Amino acid sequence: MVERRRALTVLTHLLLALGVTIVAFPVYVAFIASTHTADAIVQVPMPLTPGSEMLANYSAVLTGSAKGAGAAVPVGRMMWVSLVSAVVIAVGKIAISLLSAFAIVYFRFPGRTLCFWAIFITLMLPVEVRIGPTYQVVSDLGMLNTYAGLTIPLIASATATFLFRQFFKTVPDELAEAARIDGAGPLRFFFSILLPLSVTNIAAMFVIQFIYGWNQYLWPLLVTTEERMYPVVMGIRSMIAGGDAVNEWNLIMATAILAMLPPALVVLLMQRWFVKGLVDTEK
């Protein structure tokens, strides 16, 4: 039994409070900046209390009606592009990885181990290594400035395949034998037994892959040339004007806050499933 000491408990909570403050303070500053005018937030010292321009700023960035260099960006459309891309990438990665892991674990075919290691080795290849050939393929297929071009090249996942394979190997062989005796085919066994057992793992993987898809910047930067297909992460960059133009930092901070909301909501809503899928070993 771990002995509880008051001093140690207080120290632990102080360290946790310090960590939360370090992480949360920049977000708080961004939110405060999004509620003021551009002139107010460049004053020294910057105000640290909410202003009166919150509704006007958020409405302006969502509709793209703001004035100024780099400010007239339709953030509402960009958030929709990011949402579609993130959901398609997450669902696509999970679907392909589930089927790949199922085939590797439950089917006996020549080269099964070789196939697994061929998939696993791709974890060692950074995205930059294959981004040139991938772009060439997408360009040749006419998928630039399309949702297909934004998502299809990113839906394969060696990480998810590996994690699902490891989980499937913990499922007792007796379940597969019982299903076979009852006359269930491979797909029936997959959908009726393996998928229900994998719900927490799927939820955890969805959270990870949704955030991965939402935060994509380099790939959309290459395959999109039209503003209507920009994701919101690119939108933030496009709002930062170059040269002598004055940046509307209040609108940029409002866009940053909006860009943080969907991933944060996904984590909050699926937190219990996410933690259980990562740490729960009792299957």
Phi and psi in degrees as GROMACS dihedral restraints (atoms count N, CA, C in turn):
[ dihedral_restraints ]
;  ai    aj    ak    al  type     phi  dphi    fc
    3     4     5     6     1   -79.9    20    10
    4     5     6     7     1   128.1    20    10
    6     7     8     9     1   -77.7    20    10
    7     8     9    10     1   134.4    20    10
    9    10    11    12     1   -94.6    20    10
   10    11    12    13     1   126.0    20    10
   12    13    14    15     1  -120.8    20    10
   13    14    15    16     1   131.9    20    10
   15    16    17    18     1   -61.1    20    10
   16    17    18    19     1   -43.1    20    10
   18    19    20    21     1   -63.0    20    10
   19    20    21    22     1   -41.6    20    10
   21    22    23    24     1   -66.6    20    10
   22    23    24    25     1   -38.1    20    10
   24    25    26    27     1   -63.7    20    10
   25    26    27    28     1   -43.8    20    10
   27    28    29    30     1   -63.1    20    10
   28    29    30    31     1   -44.4    20    10
   30    31    32    33     1   -61.8    20    10
   31    32    33    34     1   -41.9    20    10
   33    34    35    36     1   -61.8    20    10
   34    35    36    37     1   -44.7    20    10
   36    37    38    39     1   -67.6    20    10
   37    38    39    40     1   -34.2    20    10
   39    40    41    42     1   -64.9    20    10
   40    41    42    43     1   -42.1    20    10
   42    43    44    45     1   -64.6    20    10
   43    44    45    46     1   -40.2    20    10
   45    46    47    48     1   -64.4    20    10
   46    47    48    49     1   -42.3    20    10
   48    49    50    51     1   -63.5    20    10
   49    50    51    52     1   -39.7    20    10
   51    52    53    54     1   -64.1    20    10
   52    53    54    55     1   -43.5    20    10
   54    55    56    57     1   -62.4    20    10
   55    56    57    58     1   -43.5    20    10
   57    58    59    60     1   -63.5    20    10
   58    59    60    61     1   -40.0    20    10
   60    61    62    63     1   -63.2    20    10
   61    62    63    64     1   -44.0    20    10
   63    64    65    66     1   -62.4    20    10
   64    65    66    67     1   -40.1    20    10
   66    67    68    69     1   -76.2    20    10
   67    68    69    70     1   -41.0    20    10
   69    70    71    72     1   -84.4    20    10
   70    71    72    73     1   -24.7    20    10
   72    73    74    75     1   -61.3    20    10
   73    74    75    76     1   -45.6    20    10
   75    76    77    78     1   -59.6    20    10
   76    77    78    79     1   -35.9    20    10
   78    79    80    81     1   -65.7    20    10
   79    80    81    82     1   -40.4    20    10
   81    82    83    84     1   -62.7    20    10
   82    83    84    85     1   -43.8    20    10
   84    85    86    87     1   -62.3    20    10
   85    86    87    88     1   -40.7    20    10
   87    88    89    90     1   -62.7    20    10
   88    89    90    91     1   -41.7    20    10
   90    91    92    93     1   -64.8    20    10
   91    92    93    94     1   -44.0    20    10
   93    94    95    96     1   -61.4    20    10
   94    95    96    97     1   -43.0    20    10
   96    97    98    99     1   -62.4    20    10
   97    98    99   100     1   -30.6    20    10
   99   100   101   102     1   -75.2    20    10
  100   101   102   103     1    -6.3    20    10
  102   103   104   105     1  -106.8    20    10
  103   104   105   106     1     4.4    20    10
  105   106   107   108     1  -116.4    20    10
  106   107   108   109     1   173.2    20    10
  108   109   110   111     1   -79.2    20    10
  109   110   111   112     1   164.8    20    10
  111   112   113   114     1   -63.4    20    10
  112   113   114   115     1   -34.9    20    10
  114   115   116   117     1   -70.4    20    10
  115   116   117   118     1   -34.6    20    10
  117   118   119   120     1   -68.9    20    10
  118   119   120   121     1   -37.0    20    10
  120   121   122   123     1   -81.9    20    10
  121   122   123   124     1    -9.5    20    10
  123   124   125   126     1   -95.1    20    10
  124   125   126   127     1     1.3    20    10
  126   127   128   129     1   -73.0    20    10
  127   128   129   130     1   156.7    20    10
  129   130   131   132     1  -118.2    20    10
  130   131   132   133     1   119.3    20    10
  132   133   134   135     1   -80.3    20    10
  133   134   135   136     1   155.7    20    10
  135   136   137   138     1   -71.0    20    10
  136   137   138   139     1   139.2    20    10
  138   139   140   141     1   -64.4    20    10
  139   140   141   142     1   140.4    20    10
  141   142   143   144     1  -113.3    20    10
  142   143   144   145     1    18.0    20    10
  144   145   146   147     1  -120.5    20    10
  145   146   147   148     1   150.7    20    10
  147   148   149   150     1   -58.9    20    10
  148   149   150   151     1   145.1    20    10
  150   151   152   153     1   -98.6    20    10
  151   152   153   154     1  -166.9    20    10
  153   154   155   156     1  -106.0    20    10
  154   155   156   157     1     6.1    20    10
  156   157   158   159     1  -104.4    20    10
  157   158   159   160     1    17.2    20    10
  159   160   161   162     1   -60.6    20    10
  160   161   162   163     1   -54.0    20    10
  162   163   164   165     1   -63.1    20    10
  163   164   165   166     1   -40.1    20    10
  165   166   167   168     1   -65.4    20    10
  166   167   168   169     1   -42.4    20    10
  168   169   170   171     1   -66.8    20    10
  169   170   171   172     1   -46.3    20    10
  171   172   173   174     1   -68.9    20    10
  172   173   174   175     1   -35.9    20    10
  174   175   176   177     1   -66.1    20    10
  175   176   177   178     1   -38.9    20    10
  177   178   179   180     1   -65.7    20    10
  178   179   180   181     1   -42.3    20    10
  180   181   182   183     1   -75.3    20    10
  181   182   183   184     1   -33.2    20    10
  183   184   185   186     1   -68.1    20    10
  184   185   186   187     1   -36.4    20    10
  186   187   188   189     1   -95.3    20    10
  187   188   189   190     1   -11.4    20    10
  189   190   191   192     1    71.9    20    10
  190   191   192   193     1    27.4    20    10
  192   193   194   195     1   -97.6    20    10
  193   194   195   196     1     6.3    20    10
  195   196   197   198     1   -72.9    20    10
  196   197   198   199     1   152.9    20    10
  198   199   200   201     1  -102.5    20    10
  199   200   201   202     1   156.9    20    10
  201   202   203   204     1   114.3    20    10
  202   203   204   205     1   162.5    20    10
  204   205   206   207     1   -64.9    20    10
  205   206   207   208     1   121.5    20    10
  207   208   209   210     1    75.9    20    10
  208   209   210   211     1     1.6    20    10
  210   211   212   213     1   -90.8    20    10
  211   212   213   214     1   -26.9    20    10
  213   214   215   216     1   -81.9    20    10
  214   215   216   217     1    65.3    20    10
  216   217   218   219     1  -111.3    20    10
  217   218   219   220     1   124.2    20    10
  219   220   221   222     1   -73.4    20    10
  220   221   222   223     1    85.4    20    10
  222   223   224   225     1   -66.8    20    10
  223   224   225   226     1   -31.4    20    10
  225   226   227   228     1   -59.8    20    10
  226   227   228   229     1   -44.7    20    10
  228   229   230   231     1   -64.2    20    10
  229   230   231   232     1   -40.3    20    10
  231   232   233   234     1   -66.9    20    10
  232   233   234   235     1   -36.2    20    10
  234   235   236   237     1   -67.1    20    10
  235   236   237   238     1   -34.7    20    10
  237   238   239   240     1   -65.3    20    10
  238   239   240   241     1   -43.0    20    10
  240   241   242   243     1   -61.3    20    10
  241   242   243   244     1   -43.6    20    10
  243   244   245   246     1   -63.6    20    10
  244   245   246   247     1   -40.6    20    10
  246   247   248   249     1   -65.2    20    10
  247   248   249   250     1   -47.3    20    10
  249   250   251   252     1   -61.1    20    10
  250   251   252   253     1   -45.2    20    10
  252   253   254   255     1   -62.7    20    10
  253   254   255   256     1   -44.8    20    10
  255   256   257   258     1   -65.1    20    10
  256   257   258   259     1   -42.5    20    10
  258   259   260   261     1   -66.9    20    10
  259   260   261   262     1   -44.6    20    10
  261   262   263   264     1   -64.0    20    10
  262   263   264   265     1   -43.0    20    10
  264   265   266   267     1   -63.3    20    10
  265   266   267   268     1   -45.6    20    10
  267   268   269   270     1   -64.5    20    10
  268   269   270   271     1   -48.9    20    10
  270   271   272   273     1   -66.3    20    10
  271   272   273   274     1   -41.2    20    10
  273   274   275   276     1   -64.1    20    10
  274   275   276   277     1   -44.0    20    10
  276   277   278   279     1   -61.4    20    10
  277   278   279   280     1   -43.7    20    10
  279   280   281   282     1   -66.6    20    10
  280   281   282   283     1   -44.4    20    10
  282   283   284   285     1   -63.2    20    10
  283   284   285   286     1   -48.5    20    10
  285   286   287   288     1   -65.6    20    10
  286   287   288   289     1   -40.5    20    10
  288   289   290   291     1   -68.1    20    10
  289   290   291   292     1   -38.2    20    10
  291   292   293   294     1   -61.4    20    10
  292   293   294   295     1   -47.7    20    10
  294   295   296   297     1   -67.2    20    10
  295   296   297   298     1   -37.9    20    10
  297   298   299   300     1   -65.4    20    10
  298   299   300   301     1   -46.4    20    10
  300   301   302   303     1   -64.9    20    10
  301   302   303   304     1   -38.1    20    10
  303   304   305   306     1   -62.3    20    10
  304   305   306   307     1   -43.5    20    10
  306   307   308   309     1   -66.1    20    10
  307   308   309   310     1   -40.5    20    10
  309   310   311   312     1   -68.8    20    10
  310   311   312   313     1   -36.8    20    10
  312   313   314   315     1   -84.0    20    10
  313   314   315   316     1   -41.3    20    10
  315   316   317   318     1  -106.0    20    10
  316   317   318   319     1    -6.4    20    10
  318   319   320   321     1  -111.3    20    10
  319   320   321   322     1   135.5    20    10
  321   322   323   324     1   -99.7    20    10
  322   323   324   325     1   110.4    20    10
  324   325   326   327     1  -146.0    20    10
  325   326   327   328     1   153.4    20    10
  327   328   329   330     1   -60.1    20    10
  328   329   330   331     1   135.5    20    10
  330   331   332   333     1    80.6    20    10
  331   332   333   334     1    15.9    20    10
  333   334   335   336     1   -60.3    20    10
  334   335   336   337     1   -46.8    20    10
  336   337   338   339     1   -65.1    20    10
  337   338   339   340     1   -38.7    20    10
  339   340   341   342     1   -62.1    20    10
  340   341   342   343     1   -40.5    20    10
  342   343   344   345     1   -62.4    20    10
  343   344   345   346     1   -42.3    20    10
  345   346   347   348     1   -62.8    20    10
  346   347   348   349     1   -46.0    20    10
  348   349   350   351     1   -69.3    20    10
  349   350   351   352     1   -30.1    20    10
  351   352   353   354     1   -63.7    20    10
  352   353   354   355     1   -38.9    20    10
  354   355   356   357     1   -69.5    20    10
  355   356   357   358     1   -43.2    20    10
  357   358   359   360     1   -66.4    20    10
  358   359   360   361     1   -36.3    20    10
  360   361   362   363     1   -63.9    20    10
  361   362   363   364     1   -26.0    20    10
  363   364   365   366     1   -63.7    20    10
  364   365   366   367     1   -17.6    20    10
  366   367   368   369     1   -63.0    20    10
  367   368   369   370     1   -26.0    20    10
  369   370   371   372     1   -84.3    20    10
  370   371   372   373     1    -7.3    20    10
  372   373   374   375     1   -97.6    20    10
  373   374   375   376     1   116.6    20    10
  375   376   377   378     1   -66.3    20    10
  376   377   378   379     1   158.5    20    10
  378   379   380   381     1   -59.1    20    10
  379   380   381   382     1   -35.7    20    10
  381   382   383   384     1   -62.3    20    10
  382   383   384   385     1   -25.5    20    10
  384   385   386   387     1   -66.5    20    10
  385   386   387   388     1   -38.5    20    10
  387   388   389   390     1  -107.7    20    10
  388   389   390   391     1     5.6    20    10
  390   391   392   393     1   -72.7    20    10
  391   392   393   394     1   -30.7    20    10
  393   394   395   396     1   -66.6    20    10
  394   395   396   397     1   -55.0    20    10
  396   397   398   399     1   -60.4    20    10
  397   398   399   400     1   -37.6    20    10
  399   400   401   402     1   -63.4    20    10
  400   401   402   403     1   -41.9    20    10
  402   403   404   405     1   -62.5    20    10
  403   404   405   406     1   -40.1    20    10
  405   406   407   408     1   -61.7    20    10
  406   407   408   409     1   -41.8    20    10
  408   409   410   411     1   -64.6    20    10
  409   410   411   412     1   -46.3    20    10
  411   412   413   414     1   -61.6    20    10
  412   413   414   415     1   -40.4    20    10
  414   415   416   417     1   -65.8    20    10
  415   416   417   418     1   -44.1    20    10
  417   418   419   420     1   -64.4    20    10
  418   419   420   421     1   -30.1    20    10
  420   421   422   423     1   -85.9    20    10
  421   422   423   424     1     1.0    20    10
  423   424   425   426     1    70.4    20    10
  424   425   426   427     1    33.0    20    10
  426   427   428   429     1  -104.3    20    10
  427   428   429   430     1    14.3    20    10
  429   430   431   432     1   -68.9    20    10
  430   431   432   433     1   144.1    20    10
  432   433   434   435     1    59.7    20    10
  433   434   435   436     1    37.4    20    10
  435   436   437   438     1  -134.3    20    10
  436   437   438   439     1   159.6    20    10
  438   439   440   441     1   -64.6    20    10
  439   440   441   442     1   -34.7    20    10
  441   442   443   444     1   -62.1    20    10
  442   443   444   445     1   -42.7    20    10
  444   445   446   447     1   -66.4    20    10
  445   446   447   448     1   -31.8    20    10
  447   448   449   450     1   -74.5    20    10
  448   449   450   451     1   -27.8    20    10
  450   451   452   453     1  -114.2    20    10
  451   452   453   454     1   -44.3    20    10
  453   454   455   456     1   -56.7    20    10
  454   455   456   457     1   -43.9    20    10
  456   457   458   459     1   -66.1    20    10
  457   458   459   460     1   -10.7    20    10
  459   460   461   462     1  -109.2    20    10
  460   461   462   463     1     2.1    20    10
  462   463   464   465     1   -87.3    20    10
  463   464   465   466     1   -10.3    20    10
  465   466   467   468     1   -81.1    20    10
  466   467   468   469     1   138.5    20    10
  468   469   470   471     1  -142.5    20    10
  469   470   471   472     1   111.4    20    10
  471   472   473   474     1   -69.7    20    10
  472   473   474   475     1   -34.1    20    10
  474   475   476   477     1   -62.5    20    10
  475   476   477   478     1   -49.1    20    10
  477   478   479   480     1   -65.0    20    10
  478   479   480   481     1   -39.0    20    10
  480   481   482   483     1   -60.3    20    10
  481   482   483   484     1   -43.4    20    10
  483   484   485   486     1   -64.0    20    10
  484   485   486   487     1   -45.3    20    10
  486   487   488   489     1   -65.4    20    10
  487   488   489   490     1   -42.9    20    10
  489   490   491   492     1   -67.7    20    10
  490   491   492   493     1   -35.5    20    10
  492   493   494   495     1   -62.2    20    10
  493   494   495   496     1   -44.0    20    10
  495   496   497   498     1   -63.4    20    10
  496   497   498   499     1   -36.5    20    10
  498   499   500   501     1   -70.4    20    10
  499   500   501   502     1   -44.1    20    10
  501   502   503   504     1   -60.6    20    10
  502   503   504   505     1   -30.6    20    10
  504   505   506   507     1   -72.4    20    10
  505   506   507   508     1   -16.4    20    10
  507   508   509   510     1   -87.4    20    10
  508   509   510   511     1   -11.5    20    10
  510   511   512   513     1   -72.3    20    10
  511   512   513   514     1   127.6    20    10
  513   514   515   516     1   -56.9    20    10
  514   515   516   517     1   139.8    20    10
  516   517   518   519     1   -64.4    20    10
  517   518   519   520     1   -22.3    20    10
  519   520   521   522     1   -62.2    20    10
  520   521   522   523     1   -30.9    20    10
  522   523   524   525     1   -65.4    20    10
  523   524   525   526     1   -42.8    20    10
  525   526   527   528     1   -65.8    20    10
  526   527   528   529     1   -39.8    20    10
  528   529   530   531     1   -64.8    20    10
  529   530   531   532     1   -43.3    20    10
  531   532   533   534     1   -63.9    20    10
  532   533   534   535     1   -40.1    20    10
  534   535   536   537     1   -65.2    20    10
  535   536   537   538     1   -38.9    20    10
  537   538   539   540     1   -66.1    20    10
  538   539   540   541     1   -40.7    20    10
  540   541   542   543     1   -64.1    20    10
  541   542   543   544     1   -37.7    20    10
  543   544   545   546     1   -76.1    20    10
  544   545   546   547     1    -1.3    20    10
  546   547   548   549     1    89.7    20    10
  547   548   549   550     1    11.1    20    10
  549   550   551   552     1   -77.8    20    10
  550   551   552   553     1   132.1    20    10
  552   553   554   555     1   -80.1    20    10
  553   554   555   556     1   178.8    20    10
  555   556   557   558     1   -58.4    20    10
  556   557   558   559     1   -44.5    20    10
  558   559   560   561     1   -68.7    20    10
  559   560   561   562     1   -37.1    20    10
  561   562   563   564     1   -63.9    20    10
  562   563   564   565     1   -42.3    20    10
  564   565   566   567     1   -62.9    20    10
  565   566   567   568     1   -39.8    20    10
  567   568   569   570     1   -65.2    20    10
  568   569   570   571     1   -49.8    20    10
  570   571   572   573     1   -78.2    20    10
  571   572   573   574     1   -32.7    20    10
  573   574   575   576     1   -90.4    20    10
  574   575   576   577     1   -24.3    20    10
  576   577   578   579     1  -117.9    20    10
  577   578   579   580     1   -55.5    20    10
  579   580   581   582     1   -68.5    20    10
  580   581   582   583     1   -44.5    20    10
  582   583   584   585     1   -61.6    20    10
  583   584   585   586     1   -47.4    20    10
  585   586   587   588     1   -59.5    20    10
  586   587   588   589     1   -35.2    20    10
  588   589   590   591     1   -71.2    20    10
  589   590   591   592     1   -20.9    20    10
  591   592   593   594     1   -98.3    20    10
  592   593   594   595     1     9.6    20    10
  594   595   596   597     1   -58.6    20    10
  595   596   597   598     1   -47.0    20    10
  597   598   599   600     1   -66.5    20    10
  598   599   600   601     1   -38.1    20    10
  600   601   602   603     1   -64.9    20    10
  601   602   603   604     1   -40.0    20    10
  603   604   605   606     1   -64.5    20    10
  604   605   606   607     1   -41.7    20    10
  606   607   608   609     1   -62.8    20    10
  607   608   609   610     1   -44.9    20    10
  609   610   611   612     1   -61.4    20    10
  610   611   612   613     1   -43.6    20    10
  612   613   614   615     1   -67.5    20    10
  613   614   615   616     1   -34.5    20    10
  615   616   617   618     1   -62.4    20    10
  616   617   618   619     1   -43.9    20    10
  618   619   620   621     1   -59.7    20    10
  619   620   621   622     1   -48.1    20    10
  621   622   623   624     1   -62.3    20    10
  622   623   624   625     1   -46.9    20    10
  624   625   626   627     1   -74.5    20    10
  625   626   627   628     1   -30.3    20    10
  627   628   629   630     1   -63.1    20    10
  628   629   630   631     1   -46.3    20    10
  630   631   632   633     1   -64.6    20    10
  631   632   633   634     1   -39.1    20    10
  633   634   635   636     1   -59.2    20    10
  634   635   636   637     1   -47.0    20    10
  636   637   638   639     1   -68.3    20    10
  637   638   639   640     1   -38.0    20    10
  639   640   641   642     1   -66.0    20    10
  640   641   642   643     1   -37.0    20    10
  642   643   644   645     1   -87.6    20    10
  643   644   645   646     1     7.1    20    10
  645   646   647   648     1   -61.9    20    10
  646   647   648   649     1   132.6    20    10
  648   649   650   651     1  -130.1    20    10
  649   650   651   652     1   -49.8    20    10
  651   652   653   654     1   -63.5    20    10
  652   653   654   655     1   -48.0    20    10
  654   655   656   657     1   -65.7    20    10
  655   656   657   658     1   -48.4    20    10
  657   658   659   660     1   -59.9    20    10
  658   659   660   661     1   -30.9    20    10
  660   661   662   663     1   -61.7    20    10
  661   662   663   664     1   -31.9    20    10
  663   664   665   666     1   -83.2    20    10
  664   665   666   667     1   -40.0    20    10
  666   667   668   669     1   -98.0    20    10
  667   668   669   670     1     0.4    20    10
  669   670   671   672     1  -122.4    20    10
  670   671   672   673     1   130.5    20    10
  672   673   674   675     1  -121.9    20    10
  673   674   675   676     1    -7.3    20    10
  675   676   677   678     1  -107.5    20    10
  676   677   678   679     1   136.6    20    10
  678   679   680   681     1   -62.1    20    10
  679   680   681   682     1   -26.9    20    10
  681   682   683   684     1   -66.9    20    10
  682   683   684   685     1   -18.4    20    10
  684   685   686   687     1  -108.4    20    10
  685   686   687   688     1    11.3    20    10
  687   688   689   690     1   -73.3    20    10
  688   689   690   691     1   133.5    20    10
  690   691   692   693     1   -75.8    20    10
  691   692   693   694     1   168.4    20    10
  693   694   695   696     1   -67.6    20    10
  694   695   696   697     1   -28.7    20    10
  696   697   698   699     1   -63.6    20    10
  697   698   699   700     1   -39.6    20    10
  699   700   701   702     1   -70.3    20    10
  700   701   702   703     1   -30.1    20    10
  702   703   704   705     1   -62.1    20    10
  703   704   705   706     1   -39.4    20    10
  705   706   707   708     1   -61.0    20    10
  706   707   708   709     1   -44.4    20    10
  708   709   710   711     1   -65.4    20    10
  709   710   711   712     1   -39.2    20    10
  711   712   713   714     1   -69.2    20    10
  712   713   714   715     1   -19.4    20    10
  714   715   716   717     1   -79.7    20    10
  715   716   717   718     1   -14.9    20    10
  717   718   719   720     1   -87.0    20    10
  718   719   720   721     1   105.0    20    10
  720   721   722   723     1   -77.0    20    10
  721   722   723   724     1   148.3    20    10
  723   724   725   726     1   -98.6    20    10
  724   725   726   727     1   178.3    20    10
  726   727   728   729     1    69.8    20    10
  727   728   729   730     1  -141.0    20    10
  729   730   731   732     1   -91.6    20    10
  730   731   732   733     1     2.8    20    10
  732   733   734   735     1   -67.8    20    10
  733   734   735   736     1   147.0    20    10
  735   736   737   738     1   -89.5    20    10
  736   737   738   739     1   127.5    20    10
  738   739   740   741     1   -80.0    20    10
  739   740   741   742     1   138.0    20    10
  741   742   743   744     1   -87.3    20    10
  742   743   744   745     1    81.9    20    10
  744   745   746   747     1   -66.1    20    10
  745   746   747   748     1   -27.2    20    10
  747   748   749   750     1   -64.8    20    10
  748   749   750   751     1   -38.9    20    10
  750   751   752   753     1   -74.3    20    10
  751   752   753   754     1   -35.2    20    10
  753   754   755   756     1   -64.4    20    10
  754   755   756   757     1   -42.1    20    10
  756   757   758   759     1   -68.2    20    10
  757   758   759   760     1   -34.7    20    10
  759   760   761   762     1   -64.5    20    10
  760   761   762   763     1   -40.8    20    10
  762   763   764   765     1   -64.3    20    10
  763   764   765   766     1   -40.4    20    10
  765   766   767   768     1   -62.7    20    10
  766   767   768   769     1   -41.0    20    10
  768   769   770   771     1   -65.0    20    10
  769   770   771   772     1   -43.5    20    10
  771   772   773   774     1   -62.2    20    10
  772   773   774   775     1   -37.1    20    10
  774   775   776   777     1   -68.3    20    10
  775   776   777   778     1   -24.9    20    10
  777   778   779   780     1   -83.2    20    10
  778   779   780   781     1   -20.3    20    10
  780   781   782   783     1   -65.6    20    10
  781   782   783   784     1   -51.9    20    10
  783   784   785   786     1   -58.2    20    10
  784   785   786   787     1   -48.8    20    10
  786   787   788   789     1   -60.2    20    10
  787   788   789   790     1   -38.6    20    10
  789   790   791   792     1   -64.5    20    10
  790   791   792   793     1   -40.9    20    10
  792   793   794   795     1   -66.3    20    10
  793   794   795   796     1   -39.6    20    10
  795   796   797   798     1   -61.3    20    10
  796   797   798   799     1   -44.0    20    10
  798   799   800   801     1   -65.1    20    10
  799   800   801   802     1   -43.7    20    10
  801   802   803   804     1   -65.9    20    10
  802   803   804   805     1   -44.0    20    10
  804   805   806   807     1   -70.7    20    10
  805   806   807   808     1   -29.7    20    10
  807   808   809   810     1  -112.2    20    10
  808   809   810   811     1    19.9    20    10
  810   811   812   813     1   -60.6    20    10
  811   812   813   814     1   -44.4    20    10
  813   814   815   816     1   -63.9    20    10
  814   815   816   817     1   -44.0    20    10
  816   817   818   819     1   -68.2    20    10
  817   818   819   820     1   -37.3    20    10
  819   820   821   822     1   -62.3    20    10
  820   821   822   823     1   -49.1    20    10
  822   823   824   825     1   -65.8    20    10
  823   824   825   826     1   -43.0    20    10
  825   826   827   828     1   -63.8    20    10
  826   827   828   829     1   -38.5    20    10
  828   829   830   831     1   -68.5    20    10
  829   830   831   832     1   -26.1    20    10
  831   832   833   834     1   -89.5    20    10
  832   833   834   835     1   -34.9    20    10
  834   835   836   837     1  -113.5    20    10
  835   836   837   838     1   -14.8    20    10
  837   838   839   840     1   -78.6    20    10
  838   839   840   841     1   118.5    20    10
  840   841   842   843     1  -102.7    20    10
  841   842   843   844     1    -4.0    20    10
  843   844   845   846     1   -87.8    20    10
  844   845   846   847     1   104.5    20    10
